[in-house]
Amino acid sequence: MIVAFCEGDNGMKKLTALVLGIIIITATAHAQAPDGLSARSAVLMDAASGRLLYEKNGFERLPMASTTKIMTAVLAIENCSMAGVVTVSPVASGVEGSSIWLAAGEQLTVEQLLYGLMLNSGNDAAVALAEYTAGSVDAFVALMNSRAKELGMYNTRFETPNGLDGDGHYTTAYDMAVLARHAMTLPKFREIAGTKQKNIPWSGHEWDRSLKNHNKLLWQYEGCTGVKTGFTKKAGRCLVSAAMRDGRELVAVTLNAPDDWQDHTRLLDYGFGDYETATLTKAGQLWETVTLDSSELGLVCAEDFVTSLTGAEHWAVEYRTEAGDMTLPIKKGRKLARLYMFCEGEFLGGVDLLADRDIEEEEGFLDNLIKIAKELM
């Protein structure tokens, strides 16, 4: 229980005590991580919490080929109407590499181009979306790098919207997992990344473009939800995948992985086999009680916090509560503290703690005298 001693004058109360949390520490055994992966760099992440479950050279800067297009799709979805009509420029239609065979002057919607981008990995679709979203490829690349910093991708730099090789075009497996985790929170991205096949119009032809997702895990791995393949000679085979089982989603990333399909199967199997869903807090859950003079105030969790833990790690979670401003009066729902969670020294995350009711400011001595005088009158 939190006990907060308050002091003040004229009814103004201020918190003066340090708020302490419950600490549980137990020795644990870590899950057996996969070994022998072909990837130069690999990461496995819990999608809900962002907890890193496995990494092999996960923070090494490497080229990422067409997995770049995850960011291109995210920016188009975040900044454009899906019904927006894009007129393909000569620059977009002339891009080298994988394409959906766009012709200059052809018109498609943003949504249709996104399917071409994510399923067939169209470099031409990437440039068309970049020009439509930001006005030019250079402006779009600047937007990509700005958004990367906002998402916490501090070891990433983009030079193109499609992932064609460049000396200054790089990321890390960890950063790509961070990006994919965010991307999969966008319903339209999730819908497109998980689509196996799609037909979109093909101007000048009597038939539609038939698009088939390059991500074989959508067919091969139970619960696979996305997300994107990539390959260049410099980058090698790159793959970002996500899968969900029993309500828990994991994100796997490999860079420069000759046997990427097998690598991802092993990573995801490890995550689902050795870890369990752990709900550490529930929205509205009463966590602590604060005593303000003679009044008790409940602190409730603002949201669910769900992550992946091994069976043993469930008993090694440490909770620390840090108090915020508790000056009276207090309104129900006001943030009063922050709950932080750790496991064997590893930071798992945090949630806000909110007041469960109103507490009015206590009247001072002079206020009470005036009140009594008015009653007597």
N, C-alpha and C positions, 0 to 999 in steps of 0.2 A: 504493500500500500504506500502511496505517496502521502506524506504529511507536510504541508506547506505552512510555515509560520509567517504571519503577515503583521505588518505594523504600519502606522501612519497617523495622520491627524485629520480632523474635520471629515472623517468618514472615508478618506482616500487610502486604499490598501495597496501595498506593494509586496511582491514576493521577495523574501530575503534568504530563503533556504535553498540549498542545492537539492534537486530532485533526483532520487536514485531509483534504478530499475532492478528487476529480478535477474539474477545471474545464475545460470545453470551450466556447469562445465563438467564434461565427462570425456574420457579417452575414447576415441573412435577409430575404426578401421576404414580406410578409403577403399572405394570400389576399384577393381582391377581394370586399368585402362587398356584400350586396344594397343597392340604393338605391331610393328611390321607394315605400317601404312605406306603406300607408294608415294603419297603426297610429300612435297617439300615442306608445305605448311598446311596445318589443319586446325580446325576449331569446332567444338560442339558447345552449344549454348542453349540454356533454358529460355524459351521465348517469352514466358510470362514475366520473369524477374530479371532476365539478362545475366543470370549466373553462368559463369564459365565452368563447364563440366569437364572439358578436356582441351588441351592445346599442344600442338607440336610446332615450334617456331611460329606461333600464332601472331607475333608482333613484328615479323620480318617483312620489310617492304618489298613487294613483288608486283609484276604486271598482272592484270586480272581479266584481260580480253573482254568478251561480251557480257560478263557478269556486270560490267559497267552499266548496262542497259537497265538494271534494276533502279539506279538513281534517275536515269532518263525517264523511266515510267513513273516513278514517284513524283517528280517535278511536274510532269504533264498532268497527272491526276490531281495534284494539289493546286495547280494554277489554271487549269483549263476546263471548259465545259466539254463533256464527252460528246455532245452533239455538235461541237464546233467543226466547221468545214475547213480543211487544210488543202490549199492548192500547192501541189508539189513543184518545187523550183528545179531548174536545170542542175543546180549544185547537188540537191538531194538525189535526183535521179541518176547522177553520174558517179555516186560513191562506189568505191571498190568493195570486193568481198561479198559476204552473204547478203541477200536482198530478197525483197518481195516483188521485184521487177516493176518499180514505180516509173511512170513516164512523166516527163515535164508537162505541167498543165493539168495533170490528172487531179481529181478531187476525191478525197476520202474524209471521213469524220475522224476526230481524235481517237475515239474508241476503236475504230477499225484499224487505224495505224498502230495502236497499242497491241492489238492481237498480232499484227505482223511483226512488231518489235519483239515481243516476248515469246511467241511460239516459233516463228521462223528465224528469229534473230536478225531481222532486216536492218542492215547498216543504213540503207536509204530511208527507212521509216524513222530511224533515230535522228537523222539530220532534218527530215521534214518536221518532226515533232519539236526539235530544238529551235528551228527557225520560227515556227508558229508560236511557241511558248514565250520566247525571249526576243524575237526579232532578228537574231543572227546566231550563228554557232558560237562565236566568241562570247557574246552576252550570256548564252545558255551555259557555257562552260564556267563562267564566273559565278553563275547561279548555283551550279553543281558544287563548286568548291565552298561557297558560302553555306549551303545547306549541309554539307558534310561536317563543317565545324559545328553547326547548330546541333547536329545529331551526336557529336562526340567522336567523330571519325578523324582523329588528330594526326594519323599517319597515312592520310589519303590525299592524293592530288589528281585531279582530272584534267585531261587535255582535249578529249573528244567525247561526244555523247554516245559513241558506239563501241569504244574499246579497242580500236585499231592501235597498234603499237606506237608508243612515243617515249622518249627518254624520261620525260617528266610525268608519265602516266602510271601511277602505282597505288597500291593499297596494302592492307594486311588482311589475313584471314579473320582476325578479330573485328576489324572495322567493317568488313563485309557482312559479318554476322549481325553487328549492330544495325547496319542498313537494312538487311533482310528482316530483322525483327520489327523494325519500324514499318517497313513496306507491307508486311502481312497484317498490320493493324488497319490498313486501308481496304475497305470492302471491295472496291473495284479492282485494286491490284490483286487481292487474293482470288477474286473470281477469274481474272485473266490468267494469272500464273498457274492456276490449277486446271485450266482448260486443256484437254488433250487434242481436240481437233476443232477447227473453225473455218467456215467459208466467209470470205468478204468479197465485195464487188471487184471486178477487173475491167476497167474501162477499155472499150474497143474489142472485147472478146465476148463470145456467146456463152461463156462459162465463168464461174466465180474462181477466185484464187482459193485453193484448198490448202489450208495451213495445218501442219502437224507439229505438236510440241516436241522439241528436241530432248526434253527431260524424260529419259526412259524410266526413271524411278516412279513416275506417275502410273506406269503400268506394272512395274516390277516390285515396288515396295509398299506393303500394306500401310495405309494411312497417309501416304505422301500427299502433301498439299501444294507443292511448288519446289523451286522457284525459277532458276536460270542456269543454263550452260554457257561455256565460253571456250574458245580456242584460238590461239595464234602460235606461230612457230616460237616466238620469243616467250610467251606466257605459258605455253604448254596447255594441257587440259585443265580447265578451271570449272568448278561446279559449286553452286549454292543450292542446298535442298532444305526442305522443311517437311516434317511429318507429325501427325497427331494420333495419339492413342489414349483412350480413357480420359479425354478432356485435357491432356497435357501435350503441348507442342514443343518440339525441339528444332533447332536450326543447326545445320552442319555446313561447313565451308572447307573446300580443299583448293589449293593453288598449286599448279604444276604437279598434277597427279596422273601418271600414266594409267593407273587402274582406278579411276575415280568412282565408277559405279560400285565396285567392291569396297572401296574405302568408305563410302557413305553408308552402305549397308552395315558395315562393321561399327561405324560410329553411332548410328542411330540404334542399332541393336544394343550396344553398350549403354546408351542413355536410357532406353526403355527397360532394359533388363536389370541394371544395377542401381537405378534411382527410382524413387517413388514420388508421387505428388504430395507436397507438403503445404497445407494451408495454415500459415502461421498467425494470421489475423483475419477476422471477418468484419465487414462493414457494419457499424453499429454495435460491435462487441464492447462491453464494459471492460476496460483494461486496468485502470487505476482509479483511486479515489483521493481527492484533494480536500484537506480540511482548511477552510478559510475562516479563522476565528471559530465561531460556533457552528458554521455551516459546512456541510459536506457536499462536494461537487464531483460527479462522475466524469471521467475522461473516456470517451468512446473512440474506437478506431474509425477513421474516415473511409477506409476502403479495405477490400480483401488484399492480402499479400500471399501469393501462391508461388512456390518455387519447386525445385527438384532437390531431394536429399536422399542419401542412402538410409537404410533402416537404422544404422547406428547413429547417423548424424542427427536424427530427430531428437536425440537425447543430449546433443552437444550444442544446442542453440542457446545463445546468450542474448538477453534483451536489455537494452539500456534506454532509459527515458530521460530526455533533456527538456527542462521546463522553458517555456516562453513567457510572454507578458501575461500576468494574471491580475492586472489592475482592475478593480471593480469600477463600474458595474460590468457584469458578464452576460452576454446573450447566448442563448442556446445555439450550438453550431460553430461558435468561435474557436479558432485554433489556439490551444493553450500550451501544447507541448508536441514533441516529435519522438516517436518510438523508433529506435534503430535495432537491427537484428544482425548478429554475427554468428559464424560457425567456426570454431577453432581459430579465431582471429581473422577469418575472412568476412568481409562486409557483404551482407546479403541484400540489404535495402532498408527502406524506412517508410513509415506512414505517419500522417498527422493524427494527433489526438485532440478531439473536440469536446467542448462543454456539452453535457447532456441536458442542461436546463438553464434558466435565467437565474442570476443572483443580482439583486439590486444593491447599489452602494449603501452601506450602513450610515445612518444619520449620525452626525457629530453631536457633542454636548449642547452647543448653541442651538442647533436645529431642533433638538428635543425640547429645550426651554421655550422656544417660539411656538412649537406645536402645542405644548401644555398650556401656554398663555392663551392661545387662540381657542382651545377647548374650554378654558375657564370663562372667557369672554362670551 
